[in-house]
Amino acid sequence: MPFDFSYNGTPYYLETTKTYNIAITNTGTPSEGIVYKISDTSPNTNLPLGLVLNSSTGTISGTTTFASITTLTNYIIDASAETQIDASANIGILVDYSPEFIYPGSPYILTINKPYIGTTQIKPNYTFSNKVGITYTVISTPPLTDIGLNINSANGNISGTPTIASNLISYTIRANNSNIIYDTVIQISVEVPPIISYPKTEYLLTQNQTISIVPENIVGGNTNPIYTVNCKLPSGLTINSTTGEISGIPTILTTTYEYTIRVSDIIGDAYTKLILSVIKEFLAPPFFTTDGVSYEDAITNPAIQMRRKAEILQHKQNSSKLTKQQYLSLLAKGNGPYSKRAWATQGDAFTSSNTSGLPQSGSTIVCNSQNRLIYKPTSSSNVPGPVVNLFLDPNVQPNGYIAPNRKRVDIGFKWPFSSGN
């Protein structure tokens, strides 16, 4: 069989700073003393810097450098015995750098239906500068398009609007620099922003009784939500920062407050409002109407209880035993019969200094850590027994109160009006 040889892997795409050993494949038996060299007819006579041709074996070997970078170049290698060329072979060699890159923010947790374009798109970092001719593709399954994203084939940027929620998925991105391949992995999940709600909006709590209010909420994906409240809860209650549960034993009576509960995660924030009040446990026996139906709800209604106390305690105390000097002294100290120390009214809670931006309506007091109303205790009205905070709500009528008929009827009599009426 006549002698022949070849470089079966041609063309060769070599990376910089790598060591190579490219051997020939023989057919037949070479002549004695055969020598390999770059042919005089070769279009290129100098191998890339760092590579050499072994004249005895035809092997091309060496370590490439960045100075070795070259486009695809063809060479003709001759095998000669003395002056006779026994065989020739072609070999193509390209040397370039590996297009190494990473996505430094991986894993990426994206928000569903939020556009990622411009400055918010996902961009890779390159070990060496990106250049024209490098292409980027997704070679893994499923593709990015399954969640609504696309990759820029020229620079590897990932953009789009994710439309499908998904768990963390690994995607393999390939960079191709003149057939020198580099793969990297990016992890992406698409999450739903947090949603929070409680079974009810308003809760009437009883002093010294254990309570637990658990939210009915949806927090997307694998995020770790944090729950907070805008100001201090009633004494004895706490909020679980991990679950949002409000629990404990309320120890101090409070009027109706509106609290803002916030849940936050890496996707975003959500808010809801809770109205809480703490009433005293009613220990007196219920009374009944004439038809035998229990009227207990009317007795224990906290708003009516509070108004009843207000009506009793707002009256001037008996001061008949005070001298004029003692009476004036009480007035000077703010302790006289017209003192407002014992009462806070609904209007006191809504001053112009309120900067919370929270809605304020009805008789509910908006809990605001910057302008929280401090209610006066019963001790300010010299009431014995356990101290209870007082609040006078003019919108609540006292128990059993019937508004008088103020309609004027002209029946020909002047009383109780003057003739000018």
C-alpha positions as CSV (number, residue, x, y, z in Angstrom):
1,M,0.0,0.0,0.0
2,P,1.4,3.4,-0.9
3,F,2.3,5.7,1.9
4,D,-0.1,8.6,2.8
5,F,-0.9,10.6,5.9
6,S,-3.5,13.1,7.1
7,Y,-4.6,15.3,10.1
8,N,-8.0,13.8,10.7
9,G,-9.3,16.5,13.0
10,T,-8.8,19.4,10.6
11,P,-9.7,22.2,10.9
12,Y,-8.4,22.6,14.5
13,Y,-9.9,25.4,16.7
14,L,-7.3,26.0,19.4
15,E,-7.7,28.0,22.6
16,T,-5.1,30.4,23.9
17,T,-2.9,29.4,26.8
18,K,-3.5,25.7,26.1
19,T,-1.0,22.9,25.2
20,Y,-1.7,20.8,22.1
21,N,-0.3,17.7,20.4
22,I,-1.7,17.2,16.9
23,A,-0.5,13.8,15.5
24,I,-0.8,12.5,11.9
25,T,-2.6,9.3,10.8
26,N,-0.5,7.1,8.4
27,T,-1.6,4.7,5.7
28,G,1.0,2.4,4.3
29,T,4.7,2.5,5.2
30,P,6.7,5.7,5.0
31,S,10.1,5.6,3.3
32,E,13.3,5.4,5.3
33,G,14.4,8.8,6.6
34,I,11.2,10.6,5.6
35,V,11.0,14.3,6.7
36,Y,8.0,16.5,7.3
37,K,8.0,20.2,6.6
38,I,5.7,23.0,5.6
39,S,5.4,22.9,1.8
40,D,6.9,25.6,-0.3
41,T,3.5,25.7,-2.1
42,S,1.6,26.3,1.2
43,P,-0.4,29.5,1.3
44,N,1.0,30.1,4.8
45,T,4.4,29.1,5.9
46,N,4.5,30.1,9.6
47,L,2.5,28.2,12.2
48,P,0.8,30.2,14.9
49,L,3.2,31.4,17.6
50,G,4.0,28.7,20.1
51,L,3.3,25.8,17.7
52,V,6.0,23.8,16.0
53,L,6.1,21.0,13.4
54,N,8.1,17.9,14.3
55,S,10.1,17.0,11.2
56,S,10.4,13.4,12.2
57,T,6.9,12.5,13.1
58,G,4.7,15.3,11.5
59,T,3.2,16.1,14.8
60,I,2.3,19.8,15.5
61,S,2.6,20.7,19.2
62,G,3.1,23.5,21.6
63,T,1.4,26.0,23.9
64,T,-0.6,28.8,22.4
65,T,-0.6,32.4,23.8
66,F,-2.7,35.5,23.1
67,A,0.0,36.4,20.5
68,S,-1.0,33.2,18.7
69,I,-4.5,34.4,17.9
70,T,-5.2,34.0,14.2
71,T,-8.1,33.4,11.9
72,L,-8.6,30.0,10.3
73,T,-5.4,29.5,8.3
74,N,-4.6,26.6,5.9
75,Y,-1.3,24.8,5.7
76,I,0.2,22.2,3.4
77,I,2.6,19.7,5.1
78,D,4.9,17.6,2.8
79,A,6.4,14.2,3.7
80,S,9.7,13.9,1.7
81,A,12.4,11.2,1.3
82,E,15.5,13.0,0.2
83,T,14.3,15.2,-2.6
84,Q,11.2,13.2,-3.4
85,I,7.8,14.2,-1.9
86,D,6.1,11.0,-1.0
87,A,2.8,12.5,0.4
88,S,1.2,15.8,1.4
89,A,-1.6,16.7,3.8
90,N,-3.7,19.8,4.5
91,I,-4.4,21.2,8.0
92,G,-6.4,24.2,9.0
93,I,-5.6,26.0,12.4
94,L,-7.4,28.8,14.2
95,V,-6.3,30.2,17.5
96,D,-8.6,32.4,19.6
97,Y,-9.5,32.9,23.3
98,S,-12.3,31.0,25.1
99,P,-15.4,33.3,25.5
100,E,-15.7,32.9,29.2
101,F,-18.6,34.6,30.9
102,I,-21.0,34.4,33.9
103,Y,-24.3,35.9,35.0
104,P,-23.1,37.4,38.4
105,G,-26.6,37.7,39.9
106,S,-27.6,34.1,39.5
107,P,-29.9,32.8,40.8
108,Y,-32.3,35.5,39.6
109,I,-35.7,35.8,41.1
110,L,-38.0,37.7,38.7
111,T,-41.5,39.1,39.2
112,I,-44.2,37.8,37.0
113,N,-45.6,40.2,34.4
114,K,-42.8,42.7,35.2
115,P,-40.8,43.8,32.1
116,Y,-37.0,43.3,32.2
117,I,-35.7,45.6,29.5
118,G,-33.1,48.3,29.3
119,T,-31.2,48.7,32.6
120,T,-33.2,45.9,34.2
121,Q,-32.4,43.2,31.7
122,I,-30.0,40.4,32.8
123,K,-26.5,41.1,31.6
124,P,-23.4,38.8,31.7
125,N,-19.9,39.6,32.8
126,Y,-17.1,38.6,30.3
127,T,-13.7,37.4,31.3
128,F,-12.4,39.1,28.2
129,S,-14.2,41.8,26.2
130,N,-17.1,40.7,24.1
131,K,-16.4,41.0,20.4
132,V,-18.2,40.9,17.1
133,G,-18.7,37.3,16.0
134,I,-19.3,35.7,19.3
135,T,-22.8,34.2,19.5
136,Y,-24.9,33.3,22.5
137,T,-27.6,30.6,22.5
138,V,-29.6,28.6,25.0
139,I,-28.8,24.9,24.6
140,S,-30.8,23.5,27.5
141,T,-34.4,22.4,27.9
142,P,-36.8,24.0,28.6
143,P,-35.8,27.2,26.6
144,L,-36.1,30.7,28.1
145,T,-39.0,31.4,25.8
146,D,-41.1,29.1,27.8
147,I,-41.3,31.7,30.6
148,G,-41.4,34.7,28.2
149,L,-37.7,35.6,28.1
150,N,-35.3,35.9,25.2
151,I,-31.5,36.0,24.8
152,N,-29.6,38.5,22.6
153,S,-27.4,36.3,20.4
154,A,-24.8,39.1,20.1
155,N,-24.1,39.9,23.7
156,G,-25.9,37.3,25.9
157,N,-28.3,39.8,27.5
158,I,-31.6,38.2,28.7
159,S,-34.7,40.4,28.5
160,G,-38.5,40.2,28.2
161,T,-41.6,40.0,30.4
162,P,-42.0,36.7,32.3
163,T,-45.6,35.6,32.0
164,I,-45.5,32.2,33.7
165,A,-44.6,31.6,37.4
166,S,-41.9,28.9,37.8
167,N,-39.6,27.4,40.3
168,L,-35.9,27.8,40.1
169,I,-34.7,26.4,36.7
170,S,-31.2,26.0,35.4
171,Y,-30.5,27.2,31.9
172,T,-27.3,26.5,30.0
173,I,-26.1,29.4,27.8
174,R,-23.4,28.7,25.2
175,A,-21.0,31.3,23.8
176,N,-19.3,30.4,20.5
177,N,-16.2,32.3,19.5
178,S,-15.1,30.9,16.1
179,N,-16.0,27.4,17.2
180,I,-14.3,27.8,20.6
181,I,-17.1,26.9,22.9
182,Y,-17.8,28.0,26.5
183,D,-20.9,27.1,28.5
184,T,-22.3,28.7,31.6
185,V,-25.4,28.1,33.8
186,I,-27.9,30.6,35.0
187,Q,-30.7,29.9,37.4
188,I,-34.0,31.8,37.1
189,S,-37.3,31.6,38.9
190,V,-40.5,33.7,38.3
191,E,-42.4,34.5,41.4
192,V,-45.8,36.1,42.3
193,P,-45.6,39.2,44.4
194,P,-46.8,38.8,48.0
195,I,-50.5,39.0,48.9
196,I,-51.8,39.3,52.5
197,S,-55.2,39.2,54.0
198,Y,-56.8,38.1,57.3
199,P,-60.1,36.3,57.8
200,K,-61.7,39.5,59.1
201,T,-61.0,43.2,59.0
202,E,-62.1,44.0,62.5
203,Y,-61.5,42.0,65.7
204,L,-63.0,42.7,69.2
205,L,-60.6,41.2,71.7
206,T,-61.3,40.4,75.3
207,Q,-58.9,41.4,78.1
208,N,-56.8,38.5,79.5
209,Q,-58.0,36.0,77.0
210,T,-55.6,34.3,74.6
211,I,-56.0,35.2,70.9
212,S,-54.5,34.1,67.6
213,I,-55.2,35.8,64.3
214,V,-53.5,33.9,61.4
215,P,-53.3,35.6,58.0
216,E,-54.8,34.1,54.8
217,N,-52.0,35.0,52.5
218,I,-50.2,33.9,49.4
219,V,-46.5,34.6,49.0
220,G,-45.0,33.5,45.7
221,G,-42.4,30.8,45.2
222,N,-39.5,30.2,47.4
223,T,-39.3,33.6,49.0
224,N,-39.0,34.3,52.7
225,P,-41.6,36.9,53.7
226,I,-41.2,39.3,56.7
227,Y,-44.3,40.6,58.5
228,T,-44.3,44.0,60.3
229,V,-46.9,46.3,61.8
230,N,-46.8,50.1,61.6
231,C,-46.9,50.7,65.3
232,K,-47.1,48.9,68.7
233,L,-50.0,46.4,69.0
234,P,-52.2,46.3,72.2
235,S,-50.1,45.4,75.2
236,G,-49.6,41.7,75.4
237,L,-49.9,41.0,71.7
238,T,-47.0,40.4,69.2
239,I,-46.8,39.7,65.5
240,N,-44.8,36.7,64.2
241,S,-42.4,38.2,61.6
242,T,-42.2,34.9,59.7
243,T,-45.9,33.9,59.6
244,G,-47.8,37.1,60.2
245,E,-49.8,35.6,63.1
246,I,-50.9,38.0,65.7
247,S,-51.1,36.3,69.1
248,G,-50.8,36.7,72.8
249,I,-53.0,37.8,75.8
250,P,-54.2,41.4,75.7
251,T,-53.7,42.9,79.1
252,I,-54.8,46.6,78.8
253,L,-58.1,47.9,77.5
254,T,-57.8,49.9,74.3
255,T,-60.3,51.7,72.1
256,T,-60.6,50.9,68.4
257,Y,-57.3,51.3,66.5
258,E,-56.5,50.7,62.8
259,Y,-53.2,48.9,62.2
260,T,-51.4,48.5,58.9
261,I,-49.8,45.1,58.4
262,R,-47.0,44.8,55.9
263,V,-45.5,41.7,54.3
264,S,-42.2,42.1,52.4
265,D,-40.0,39.8,50.4
266,I,-37.5,40.1,47.6
267,I,-40.3,40.4,45.1
268,G,-42.2,43.3,46.7
269,D,-44.5,44.5,49.4
270,A,-48.2,44.1,50.2
271,Y,-50.3,45.8,52.9
272,T,-53.6,45.1,54.7
273,K,-55.4,46.9,57.5
274,L,-56.7,45.4,60.8
275,I,-59.0,47.1,63.3
276,L,-58.4,45.9,66.9
277,S,-59.9,46.9,70.2
278,V,-59.6,45.3,73.6
279,I,-62.7,45.2,76.0
280,K,-63.0,44.2,79.6
281,E,-64.6,40.8,80.2
282,F,-68.2,41.4,81.4
283,L,-68.8,39.7,84.7
284,A,-72.2,41.0,85.7
285,P,-75.3,38.9,85.0
286,P,-77.3,39.8,81.9
287,F,-80.7,41.5,82.2
288,F,-83.7,40.7,80.0
289,T,-86.3,42.6,78.2
290,T,-90.0,42.1,79.0
291,D,-90.4,39.5,76.3
292,G,-87.6,37.4,77.9
293,V,-85.0,37.9,75.1
294,S,-81.5,38.4,76.5
295,Y,-80.2,42.0,76.1
296,E,-76.7,41.0,76.9
297,D,-75.2,42.3,73.7
298,A,-76.4,45.8,74.5
299,I,-74.8,45.6,77.9
300,T,-71.4,44.3,76.8
301,N,-71.1,46.5,73.7
302,P,-67.8,48.2,74.4
303,A,-68.8,51.5,72.7
304,I,-71.9,51.8,74.8
305,Q,-69.9,50.9,77.9
306,M,-67.4,53.6,77.2
307,R,-70.0,56.2,76.5
308,R,-71.8,55.2,79.8
309,K,-68.6,55.9,81.7
310,A,-68.1,59.1,79.9
311,E,-71.6,60.3,80.7
312,I,-71.1,59.5,84.4
313,L,-67.5,60.8,84.9
314,Q,-67.8,64.0,82.8
315,H,-70.1,65.6,85.4
316,K,-68.7,68.2,87.8
317,Q,-67.8,66.7,91.1
318,N,-69.3,68.0,94.3
319,S,-67.2,71.0,95.3
320,S,-69.5,72.6,97.8
321,K,-66.9,72.0,100.5
322,L,-64.2,73.8,98.6
323,T,-63.3,77.4,99.5
324,K,-63.0,79.9,96.7
325,Q,-59.2,79.8,97.1
326,Q,-59.1,76.0,96.8
327,Y,-61.4,76.1,93.8
328,L,-59.2,78.7,92.0
329,S,-56.1,76.6,92.9
330,L,-57.6,73.6,91.2
331,L,-58.4,75.6,88.1
332,A,-54.8,76.9,88.0
333,K,-53.5,73.3,88.1
334,G,-55.9,72.1,85.4
335,N,-57.7,69.9,87.9
336,G,-61.0,71.9,88.1
337,P,-64.4,70.6,87.0
338,Y,-63.7,71.8,83.4
339,S,-60.4,70.1,83.1
340,K,-60.0,68.0,79.9
341,R,-57.3,65.8,81.4
342,A,-59.6,62.8,81.7
343,W,-60.9,62.8,78.2
344,A,-59.6,62.4,74.6
345,T,-62.2,62.8,71.9
346,Q,-62.3,61.6,68.4
347,G,-61.1,64.9,66.9
348,D,-57.9,64.7,69.0
349,A,-56.7,61.8,66.9
350,F,-56.8,63.6,63.6
351,T,-54.5,66.6,63.8
352,S,-52.7,68.4,61.0
353,S,-49.4,66.9,62.2
354,N,-50.6,63.5,61.0
355,T,-48.2,62.5,58.3
356,S,-49.0,58.8,58.0
357,G,-51.1,59.1,54.9
358,L,-53.4,56.4,56.2
359,P,-57.2,56.7,55.7
360,Q,-59.0,58.1,58.8
361,S,-62.7,57.6,59.0
362,G,-65.5,57.0,61.5
363,S,-64.6,56.5,65.2
364,T,-61.6,54.2,64.4
365,I,-58.3,55.7,65.5
366,V,-55.6,55.2,62.9
367,C,-52.5,53.8,64.7
368,N,-49.6,56.1,63.8
369,S,-46.3,55.8,65.5
370,Q,-45.6,59.5,64.7
371,N,-48.8,60.9,66.2
372,R,-50.4,58.3,68.5
373,L,-53.1,59.6,70.8
374,I,-52.5,58.8,74.5
375,Y,-55.8,58.3,76.3
376,K,-56.3,59.4,79.9
377,P,-56.8,56.7,82.6
378,T,-59.7,56.6,85.0
379,S,-57.3,57.6,87.8
380,S,-57.4,61.1,86.3
381,S,-61.0,61.2,87.3
382,N,-60.4,59.9,90.8
383,V,-62.1,56.6,89.9
384,P,-61.1,53.7,92.2
385,G,-60.4,50.2,91.1
386,P,-58.4,48.9,88.1
387,V,-57.2,51.7,85.8
388,V,-59.0,51.8,82.4
389,N,-58.2,54.2,79.5
390,L,-61.1,56.5,78.7
391,F,-62.4,57.7,75.3
392,L,-65.4,59.8,74.7
393,D,-67.0,59.0,71.3
394,P,-69.8,61.5,70.6
395,N,-71.1,59.3,67.8
396,V,-72.2,56.6,70.3
397,Q,-75.4,57.3,72.3
398,P,-75.6,56.2,75.9
399,N,-77.4,53.0,76.8
400,G,-81.1,53.6,76.8
401,Y,-80.8,57.1,75.4
402,I,-83.7,58.4,73.4
403,A,-83.2,61.6,71.4
404,P,-85.8,64.3,72.3
405,N,-88.4,65.4,69.8
406,R,-87.2,68.8,68.8
407,K,-89.8,69.4,66.2
408,R,-91.6,72.7,66.8
409,V,-95.3,72.5,66.5
410,D,-97.4,75.7,66.4
411,I,-100.6,74.8,68.2
412,G,-101.5,78.3,69.1
413,F,-99.6,78.4,72.4
414,K,-96.6,80.6,73.2
415,W,-95.0,78.2,75.7
416,P,-92.2,77.2,75.6
417,F,-91.3,79.7,72.8
418,S,-91.6,83.4,72.9
419,S,-94.0,85.2,70.5
420,G,-91.1,86.1,68.3
421,N,-90.6,82.4,67.4
